[in-house]
Amino acid sequence: MDFIKMLREDEDLSDLLCDVCDIEILPEFKTPQDEDEHLTYNIAGQTFAKAGSGSEYILLEDGSIGFWGSEGECGRIADSLKDFFEFMGNCPYWLDYLEEGEYQDRESLGEFAKEVFEEHAENAKDMEFDLPEAQQELADRLGIEKKADVVDILMRFYHCTKREPRFISTYTENDGSKHSGTGSLFDR
């Protein structure tokens, strides 16, 4: 299924994705952020979506999905577009799940995920937005499964962030010195 094409052609679906996940699908692929040619990446790719913060989601040459954060974070977050949309649809505030210690056992991770989601669902209610209902609609329209238990999805995400080669950005200063990240979003 070509998720990107579907979202580009269906403005209502694209708006729903933005409402639930704060992801805007770009009208066409573009070159990833390079900060005036100071920023390079170890794996080539094309940006297909942005977050409200300016962060970018990048389809990497191996078919996996990379993330470049507006605060300089960089790493792989999904092994495929299908995994990416399943992850985003089920864990829309995914940056709040970056507590590495919670991934050490499935039970703790499940409790942690439930707490994160409940907090966001409650905050959404304050804005008169039914997050669980919107997530279900998004899942139905994208043809992905909305899961009550997101532990397996989070574990796939965790392992993806750790696999080699990691997706790493390198910033080159005007004086030629370089600063590279670790390629793991858990090391922020």
N, C-alpha and C positions, 0 to 999 in steps of 0.2 A: 504494500500500500504506500502510495506517495503522499505522506502526511503534509509535506511542505506545499506541494501543488494544491492539495485539497484546501489547505488553510489560505493560500493566496487567492483561490477562486471563490471562497465562501467568507465574505466579510463578517457575517454574523458569528460564524464559528471562530474566526480569528479574534473578534471582539471578546467572545466568551473565554478563549484561551488567555487573553490579556487580563480579563477580569479575575479569573481564577489563579493564574500563575504569574502575572506581571511579565508576560513574554509577548513581544511584538514580532511577528514574522515579517521579514523584510520583503519588499516587492521583487528583489532579485538578490542573488548571492553577491557579496562584496569582499574585498580584501580585509582580513582582520586588522584591528587597531594596530598601528605601528608607531604611534606617538612621534610623528615627524621623523620617521626612519630611525628612531632610536631603539625600537622594540622588534625583536625577531623571535621566531618560534622554531623548535626543533622538528616539528611535524607540520607539513603544509596543510592548509585547509581554507575553507571559505565560510565567512560569517553568513548565517541564514536567519538569525534572530537576535534581538536585543532585549535587555531588561530595562525597566524604567530608570535605573541608576546609570545606564550607559554600558553596563557589562554586556559581553557578547557570547553567543553560543555559536560554535564553529564546527562545521562538518569536516572532520579530518580526512586525509587521503585514504586512511584504512577503513573508513566507514564509521568510526567511533565519533563521539561528540566531545569536544573540548569546551572549556569555559575560561574566558578571560574576564576577570573582575575589574571593575573601575578602581579598586584599591590595590591593584597589582596582583591579585591572586590568579593562579593559572593551574589547570589540571584537567584530566579527563573525567567525565561524569557519567557516560553511558557508552555501551559497546555498539549501539545501533540507534537509528532514529526511533524504531519501535520501543526500545528500552527507554530512550529519552522521554518520549511522550507518556509512556506508562509511569515513569518516575515523576515527571512534572505533574501529571493529572492526579496522582495519588499522594504526592508529597509536595504540594505547591510552594511551600515556604522552606524549600530544601536547605537553604543556608542555615536554618535553625537546627538542622539535624547533624551539624558538623561538630559533634562532641565525641571524639574518638573513643574515650573510655566507655561510652554506652554500647559500643559494638563488640564488647568482649563476651557477652552472653545474650542469647536470643530473648530471654525473659525480660531482662533489664531494658534491652532495646525496644521491645514491645511496649513496655510501660512508658518509657521515655517518648516514643513516637506518639502514643495516645495523649500524653500530656501536652506535647507541642501542638498536635492537631486541635485538641479541645480549646486551648488558649486562642488559636487563630480563628476557630469557628465562633467562639464567644465574641472576639473583637469584630468579626464580620457582622454578627447580629447587631452590634451597636451602630453599624453603618447600613442597617436594613438589607443585608446581603446574606442569603442562605448558602453558605459555603458547601455543605454536603450535597445539597440539591444541585448547585451549579457544577460541582465535580462530577456528579452522576450524569448530568446532561452532557458535559464535555466528554466523558468516557464513552457514552453511548454514541455520540456523533463522530468520535474518532475511531470507534470500533476497538477500544481497549477495555480491559476489565477494571472496574472500580473495586478495589479490595478493602475489606474491613481490617485485615491484618496486613500491614505494609512491611513486616520484618524481612521477608524474602526480597522485596524490591530494594529496601535499604541495604541489605547485605550484598546484592549485586552491585549497587552503587559503590559501596565501600571497597569491594574487591576491584572494581574498575578503576577507582582512584589510585590504587596501589600497584596496578599491573605495569609491567615494563613493555615498551619504553614509556616512560611518563611523558605527559604533554607539558613542556617547560618553555617559559618565556625568558628571554635574556634582554636586559636593558643595557645599552651602551651609552655611557656618558660622553660629553663633548671631548673630554681628555682621553678617551679610548678605554677607560676602565669599564668593566662589565659586572653586572649583578644578575645572577640567575636564581630563579625560584627552585623549589624542590620538586615541583610537578604534582604535589599532593595538596588538595584543598584542606586536608586535616592539619597541615602544618602552618596554618595562618597565624 
